[in-house]
Amino acid sequence: MLTEEKKASLKKQLLKMKEEAENDLEQYRDDRAKEDYPNDKTGEISSVADHPGNQGTDQFEREKEMTLYEQAREKLMEVNDALRRMEKGTYGLSEKSGEPIPEERLEAMPTARFNVGELENNKK
């Protein structure tokens, strides 16, 4: 079982992760707001593309930003879920077996919900 000191340390780590994810989401929202004026981002004076490759590059960048946004959103959801488990007193217990999750795993991945062996069994 986790000591109160260890839980406090992991909670601090989770709160830092939450702040990082919220900052990433805010950055994405700020970038999206700037896209109301797409020529500002590319430096073009006309909305007509000079070359079809530019459109591909712009599309790639939008998709990359959307992927990063989704990753930050998922991270935030996982962190919030871990913090709720702490409040309920179920943090550090596998959601599948109810067995304690090893401290080393929680240090490496504070949002862990399962033991490693349980994950491997699901893949088979």
C-alpha positions in Angstrom: 0.0 0.0 0.0 1.0 3.6 -0.6 2.0 5.7 2.3 0.4 9.1 2.8 3.7 10.7 2.0 4.0 8.8 -1.3 0.4 9.6 -2.2 1.1 13.3 -1.6 4.2 13.1 -3.8 2.2 11.4 -6.6 -0.6 14.0 -6.2 1.9 16.8 -6.6 3.1 15.0 -9.8 -0.4 14.7 -11.1 -1.2 18.3 -10.4 1.9 19.3 -12.4 0.8 17.1 -15.3 -2.6 18.6 -15.1 -1.2 22.1 -15.3 1.0 21.1 -18.3 -2.0 19.6 -20.2 -4.1 22.7 -19.5 -1.3 24.9 -20.8 -1.0 22.8 -23.9 -4.8 23.1 -24.5 -4.7 26.8 -24.0 -1.8 27.2 -26.4 -3.8 25.2 -29.0 -6.9 27.4 -28.4 -4.8 30.5 -28.9 -3.3 29.1 -32.1 -6.7 28.2 -33.4 -8.0 31.7 -32.6 -5.2 33.1 -34.8 -6.4 31.0 -37.7 -9.3 33.4 -38.2 -6.7 35.2 -40.2 -4.7 32.4 -41.9 -2.5 34.8 -43.9 -1.1 36.2 -40.7 0.3 32.7 -39.9 1.8 32.1 -43.4 2.9 35.7 -44.2 1.0 35.6 -47.5 -0.8 38.8 -48.6 -3.3 36.9 -50.8 -5.5 34.1 -49.8 -4.7 32.4 -53.2 -2.1 29.7 -52.7 1.0 30.0 -54.9 1.6 26.3 -55.1 -0.5 23.2 -54.3 2.3 22.0 -52.0 1.5 24.9 -49.7 -2.0 23.6 -49.2 -0.6 20.1 -48.3 1.8 21.6 -45.8 -0.9 23.7 -44.2 -3.2 20.6 -44.0 -0.4 18.6 -42.4 0.3 21.3 -39.8 -3.5 21.5 -38.9 -3.6 17.7 -38.5 -0.5 17.7 -36.4 -1.9 20.4 -34.1 -5.1 18.5 -33.8 -3.3 15.4 -32.8 -1.3 17.3 -30.2 -4.6 18.8 -28.9 -6.2 15.4 -28.6 -3.2 14.0 -26.8 -3.3 16.9 -24.3 -7.0 16.4 -23.8 -6.6 12.7 -23.2 -3.8 13.4 -20.7 -6.0 15.9 -18.9 -8.8 13.4 -18.7 -6.5 10.7 -17.3 -5.0 13.0 -14.7 -8.5 14.2 -13.6 -9.6 10.6 -13.3 -6.5 9.7 -11.2 -7.2 12.7 -8.9 -10.8 11.5 -8.5 -9.6 8.0 -7.6 -7.4 9.6 -4.9 -10.4 11.4 -3.5 -12.4 8.2 -3.5 -9.6 6.2 -1.9 -9.2 3.8 -4.9 -6.0 5.3 -6.3 -3.2 2.8 -6.6 -5.5 -0.2 -6.9 -6.1 -1.9 -10.2 -9.5 -1.3 -11.7 -9.5 -4.8 -13.1 -8.4 -6.9 -10.1 -8.4 -4.6 -7.2 -4.8 -5.5 -6.4 -2.3 -2.8 -5.5 -0.4 -1.3 -8.4 3.3 -1.4 -7.7 4.8 1.9 -6.5 7.4 1.9 -9.2 4.7 1.8 -11.9 2.8 4.7 -10.3 6.0 6.7 -10.1 6.7 6.1 -13.8 3.0 6.5 -14.8 0.9 8.2 -12.1 -2.3 7.8 -14.1 -1.9 4.0 -14.2 -5.2 2.1 -13.7 -4.0 -1.4 -14.2 -1.1 -3.7 -13.3 1.2 -4.5 -16.2 0.4 -8.2 -16.2 -3.3 -7.4 -16.6 -2.5 -5.4 -19.7 -0.5 -8.2 -21.2 -3.3 -10.7 -20.6 -5.8 -8.4 -22.4 -3.5 -8.5 -25.6 -3.6 -12.3 -25.9 
